[in-house]
């Protein structure tokens, strides 16, 4: 990793088949240890069941209210300041149960790559 500053103004939000919006804040081959994305889930939406191969993920809840489901744990409400830890191969999804957007950081280690993603609903 080289010293640098990533500006949010350089990032573009895009909609994913997982049913959420993603803004890649940091995900480059120059920093293979971690990636950071901002996820936005609109009210009433549940993301698709999925899991990541070889990648640990943390959801850092920024705003809104969610209902997170990970592995075999019972669904649990999450609020701003909560951190959800998701080990590799652990199934996961989150529902926005609030009236505004649910925003969270998705921090992946090592960094996220599309080939690590497995859709569990197809």
Residue frames as qw, qx, qy, qz and C-alpha x, y, z in Angstrom:
[[0.000, 0.890, 0.456, 0.000, 0.00, 0.00, 0.00],
 [0.396, 0.276, 0.002, 0.876, 1.18, 3.48, -0.88],
 [0.038, -0.462, -0.432, 0.773, 0.27, 6.63, 1.05],
 [0.025, -0.292, -0.551, -0.781, -2.75, 8.27, -0.59],
 [0.297, 0.285, 0.488, -0.770, -6.13, 9.91, -0.02],
 [0.064, 0.360, 0.831, 0.418, -9.23, 8.58, -1.77],
 [0.230, 0.097, 0.131, -0.959, -11.82, 11.30, -2.28],
 [0.407, 0.388, 0.775, -0.288, -15.49, 10.35, -2.09],
 [0.418, 0.687, -0.008, -0.595, -16.13, 12.71, -5.00],
 [0.165, 0.449, -0.778, -0.407, -14.20, 10.26, -7.22],
 [0.219, 0.080, 0.966, -0.111, -16.61, 7.42, -6.39],
 [0.466, -0.022, -0.410, -0.784, -19.76, 6.47, -8.31],
 [0.543, 0.005, 0.686, -0.485, -22.77, 4.77, -6.73],
 [0.422, 0.139, -0.714, -0.541, -24.17, 1.81, -8.68],
 [0.802, -0.130, 0.219, -0.540, -27.10, -0.55, -8.19],
 [0.005, -0.339, 0.938, 0.064, -26.30, -4.25, -7.75],
 [0.603, -0.135, -0.673, -0.406, -28.31, -7.43, -8.44],
 [0.334, -0.143, -0.794, 0.487, -28.09, -7.93, -4.66],
 [0.193, -0.782, -0.533, -0.259, -30.78, -5.18, -4.39],
 [0.401, -0.799, -0.134, 0.429, -28.63, -2.44, -2.90],
 [0.389, 0.893, -0.106, 0.201, -26.55, 0.53, -4.01],
 [0.817, -0.321, 0.029, 0.477, -22.77, 0.39, -3.62],
 [0.226, 0.942, -0.219, 0.119, -20.12, 3.09, -3.68],
 [0.881, -0.002, -0.178, 0.438, -16.58, 1.69, -3.74],
 [0.224, -0.968, 0.110, 0.011, -14.58, 3.96, -1.45],
 [0.083, -0.707, 0.697, 0.085, -11.36, 1.93, -1.53],
 [0.900, 0.051, 0.432, -0.029, -10.76, -1.22, -3.53],
 [0.469, 0.792, -0.369, -0.131, -7.53, -1.42, -5.50],
 [0.933, 0.140, -0.249, 0.219, -4.78, -3.86, -6.31],
 [0.294, 0.589, -0.417, 0.626, -2.43, -1.47, -4.51],
 [0.343, -0.341, 0.588, -0.648, -4.13, -2.36, -1.20],
 [0.564, -0.013, -0.777, -0.280, -4.92, -6.07, -1.22],
 [0.150, -0.018, -0.826, 0.542, -5.49, -6.23, 2.54],
 [0.137, 0.514, 0.655, -0.537, -8.85, -4.47, 2.70],
 [0.014, 0.366, 0.488, 0.792, -11.63, -2.84, 0.71],
 [0.078, 0.400, 0.548, -0.731, -14.25, -0.38, 1.90],
 [0.066, -0.364, -0.621, -0.691, -17.61, 0.22, 0.25],
 [0.307, 0.112, 0.407, -0.853, -20.60, 2.26, 1.31],
 [0.057, -0.311, -0.908, -0.273, -23.82, 0.29, 0.94],
 [0.339, 0.075, 0.183, -0.920, -27.26, 1.88, 0.74],
 [0.046, -0.310, -0.941, -0.124, -30.46, -0.14, 1.11],
 [0.287, -0.279, -0.162, -0.902, -33.76, 1.63, 0.53],
 [0.477, -0.120, 0.551, -0.674, -36.71, 1.25, 2.94],
 [0.848, 0.133, 0.253, -0.446, -38.44, -2.13, 2.89],
 [0.712, 0.520, -0.461, -0.106, -35.76, -3.83, 0.77],
 [0.812, -0.414, 0.408, 0.048, -34.02, -7.07, 1.74],
 [0.195, 0.659, -0.663, -0.295, -30.72, -7.86, 0.06],
 [0.874, 0.174, -0.403, -0.210, -30.20, -11.28, -1.51],
 [0.848, -0.441, 0.284, 0.073, -28.82, -14.19, 0.48],
 [0.648, 0.658, -0.340, 0.177, -25.14, -14.44, -0.41],
 [0.764, -0.572, 0.161, 0.250, -21.73, -15.36, 0.96],
 [0.290, 0.864, -0.410, -0.029, -18.11, -14.53, 0.25],
 [0.969, 0.014, -0.103, 0.224, -15.37, -17.07, -0.37],
 [0.723, 0.065, -0.156, 0.670, -12.09, -16.35, 1.41],
 [0.079, 0.463, -0.048, 0.882, -13.17, -12.90, 2.62],
 [0.239, -0.497, -0.665, 0.503, -14.21, -11.69, 6.06],
 [0.004, 0.568, 0.312, 0.761, -16.66, -8.80, 6.06],
 [0.169, -0.401, -0.579, 0.690, -17.78, -6.24, 8.61],
 [0.020, -0.731, -0.459, -0.505, -20.88, -4.08, 8.31],
 [0.244, -0.215, -0.377, 0.867, -20.38, -0.77, 10.16],
 [0.040, 0.747, 0.647, 0.146, -23.86, 0.73, 10.45],
 [0.244, 0.108, -0.012, 0.964, -23.84, 4.49, 9.76],
 [0.357, 0.079, 0.190, -0.911, -27.53, 5.42, 9.69],
 [0.669, -0.033, -0.453, -0.588, -30.97, 3.86, 9.55],
 [0.654, -0.250, 0.606, -0.377, -32.37, 0.64, 11.04],
 [0.533, 0.327, -0.707, -0.330, -31.67, -2.83, 9.74],
 [0.882, -0.217, 0.336, -0.249, -32.49, -6.43, 10.45],
 [0.264, 0.612, -0.731, -0.150, -29.41, -8.52, 9.78],
 [0.969, -0.073, 0.169, -0.165, -29.33, -12.28, 9.23],
 [0.265, 0.678, -0.686, -0.007, -25.96, -14.03, 9.35],
 [0.162, 0.212, -0.957, 0.114, -25.27, -17.73, 9.42],
 [0.431, -0.393, -0.805, -0.113, -27.63, -19.61, 11.71],
 [0.101, -0.162, -0.491, 0.850, -28.02, -16.73, 14.20],
 [0.138, 0.725, 0.663, -0.124, -31.54, -15.40, 14.75],
 [0.254, 0.691, 0.231, 0.636, -32.32, -12.13, 12.90],
 [0.442, -0.555, -0.349, 0.613, -31.20, -9.12, 14.92],
 [0.161, 0.961, 0.200, 0.101, -31.88, -5.41, 14.66],
 [0.632, -0.085, -0.005, 0.770, -28.86, -3.20, 14.00],
 [0.018, -0.971, -0.227, 0.075, -28.53, 0.55, 14.54],
 [0.369, 0.828, -0.259, 0.333, -25.91, 3.24, 13.94],
 [0.241, -0.719, 0.593, -0.272, -22.62, 2.36, 15.64],
 [0.892, -0.129, 0.416, -0.120, -23.20, -1.40, 15.48],
 [0.207, 0.575, -0.733, -0.298, -20.62, -3.60, 13.76],
 [0.945, 0.078, 0.184, -0.260, -21.67, -6.93, 12.25],
 [0.145, -0.574, 0.776, 0.216, -18.82, -9.46, 11.84],
 [0.897, 0.309, 0.076, -0.306, -19.25, -11.97, 9.02],
 [0.498, -0.442, 0.688, 0.287, -16.67, -14.75, 8.55],
 [0.251, 0.328, -0.707, -0.575, -15.87, -16.23, 5.13],
 [0.279, -0.110, -0.908, -0.292, -18.57, -18.56, 3.71],
 [0.068, 0.368, 0.721, -0.583, -21.18, -17.29, 6.19],
 [0.074, 0.586, 0.647, 0.483, -24.53, -16.63, 4.52],
 [0.141, -0.381, -0.308, 0.860, -25.80, -13.09, 4.99],
 [0.055, 0.589, 0.505, 0.628, -28.46, -10.57, 4.12],
 [0.109, -0.278, -0.427, 0.853, -29.87, -7.37, 5.59],
 [0.014, 0.699, 0.650, 0.298, -33.30, -5.71, 5.51],
 [0.039, 0.207, -0.137, 0.968, -33.97, -2.01, 5.84],
 [0.246, -0.565, -0.783, 0.081, -36.70, -1.83, 8.51],
 [0.142, -0.473, -0.249, 0.833, -36.60, 1.96, 8.84],
 [0.375, 0.814, 0.396, -0.198, -38.30, 4.80, 7.00],
 [0.197, 0.888, -0.330, -0.254, -35.10, 6.26, 5.51],
 [0.730, 0.485, -0.479, 0.050, -32.11, 4.74, 3.75],
 [0.850, -0.476, 0.168, 0.146, -29.98, 2.20, 5.63],
 [0.443, 0.794, -0.387, 0.156, -26.31, 3.16, 5.18],
 [0.800, -0.520, 0.274, 0.116, -23.36, 1.06, 6.23],
 [0.178, 0.719, -0.649, -0.174, -19.73, 0.50, 5.39],
 [0.998, 0.038, 0.040, -0.020, -18.85, -2.96, 4.09],
 [0.070, -0.791, 0.608, 0.026, -15.24, -3.57, 5.08],
 [0.987, 0.141, -0.052, -0.059, -13.75, -6.69, 3.46],
 [0.108, -0.737, 0.667, 0.037, -10.45, -8.39, 4.21],
 [0.352, -0.187, 0.345, 0.850, -8.75, -9.28, 2.03],
 [0.258, 0.316, -0.102, -0.908, -10.25, -6.85, -0.47],
 [0.685, 0.394, 0.497, -0.359, -13.53, -7.72, -2.22],
 [0.062, 0.280, -0.706, -0.647, -13.43, -9.25, -5.68],
 [0.699, 0.129, -0.119, -0.693, -16.44, -10.27, -7.78],
 [0.651, 0.173, -0.726, -0.135, -15.21, -13.86, -8.10],
 [0.097, 0.086, -0.830, 0.542, -15.49, -14.30, -4.31],
 [0.487, 0.048, 0.245, -0.837, -19.23, -13.52, -4.34],
 [0.087, -0.143, -0.966, -0.199, -21.75, -16.36, -4.33],
 [0.525, -0.139, -0.074, -0.837, -25.45, -15.66, -4.84],
 [0.118, 0.000, 0.959, -0.256, -27.40, -18.15, -2.70],
 [0.516, 0.395, 0.410, -0.640, -30.80, -17.35, -4.24],
 [0.493, 0.473, -0.475, -0.554, -30.17, -18.34, -7.88]]
